[in-house]
Amino acid sequence: GGAEVCAEVFFDDFQVDGRRVLVLGMLKSRDPEELLGALRADDFDLVVCCNAPTPRGTPASELMKVAQAMGCDDVQSFDKVDAALSYAYRGLRAEDALLVAGSLYVVGEARPVLRTIIA
């Protein structure tokens, strides 16, 4: 599926000399273990979970528990997409890579936030 392809491109096609950071929020209709596994979440140096901005979103705290159970070492949880991105971006260096994935609600909200943070 799409998450597997996303992870394959992220890990195999990009030369990342630094840390890999995942910001993730998703809908309740998806299986968190399946999505985190497909994205290879345990291969990231930092996983930042957030609530998707919709009542149909999986709570970030639930995503965090799943990520920890699958062996992710550094996992954080935030209620809002902008807070998750601010946290993730604050520690980034030029050699690091950030992936925002999961629900299109999260990715859609992340785009303008990242434009503001990066500007």
N, C-alpha and C positions, 0 to 999 in steps of 0.2 A: 503494500500500500504506500500511500504518500509519505507517511512518517518514516518508513524504512528507507525510501529514496532520499528523503531530506537528510537523514543521518548519514547515509552512504556518501552523499555529496559533501556534507559538512566535514566528515572525518577523513575521507579519501581524496577529495579534490582540492581542498584548501590547505595550504602550508601554514600551519599555526605554530609559531615558536613559543608562545606563551600559554596562558590559561584558556580553557574553553568554558564559557558560561552559558547556561540555559535558563531562559525565563519562560515559564509555562503556565498556562491556564486553559481549562477545558470545560466542555459541557458534560452534564450528568449522563447523557446518552452514550458516552464513550467509556470504555473500561480503562481506568487509570494505569493498572499494571501493564496492560497491553500497549498503551500509548507510550508510557515511560520506557518499556522494554524496546519497542520499535525505534524510539529516538536514541537508544543507548545511553540513557540518563546516567548510568553508573560510570560512564567514560568521561563525564564532564567534571571539571574541578569544582564547580559551584552550580547548584540548581536552586533557582529562585521561583517559588510557586506563588501564584496570585489567583484571585477570584476573577473569573470571566465576568464582564460587566452586563450580566443578564441573570434573571432569577433561575434560569436553567443551568447555571454554572455549578461545577463541583467545588466545594469549599477548598480553599488553598491549604487549610490544615490537614485535610484528607489526602491531598496530593503529596504533602510533605511527609506524612506517615508512610505512604507507599514508596516514595523515593528512598527514605531511610531504610525501609525493610528490604529494598533490593540492593542495598550496599552503597548508596550515595553518601559520601563522607561529609560534605558541607551543604546543608539544605536550609533555606530560609523560607519564610512564609509571610505574605503581605495580603491585605484585603483588596488593595487597589493596584491596577496595572502600573500607574505612574510611580507609585511608591516602590514597587518591585524593580522597575527599570532604573529609578534613581539609585537604589541600593546596588544593583548589578553594575551600573555604569561607573559609580564612584570609585570602585577598585580597579577598573580596567586600565591597562597600559596599551601602548601602540601595538605590541606583539600579541595581544590577546584577541579572542574572537567571541562575539555575542550572538546567540541564536534565540530568537523569539518564536515560539511555536505553540501548537495546540489549537484552540478555537480561533476562528477568523474574527470573533469579537475581540479577542486579546490582541491579535496582530493588527487589526484595524485601529484600535485605540493606541497601540504602541507607536505607530508611524509618526503621528504629529508630536508625540511626547519625545521621541528620539530626535526628531528634527530640532526641537527646542533645546534639548540637552546638548546635542553635538554642536549647535550653532555658536 
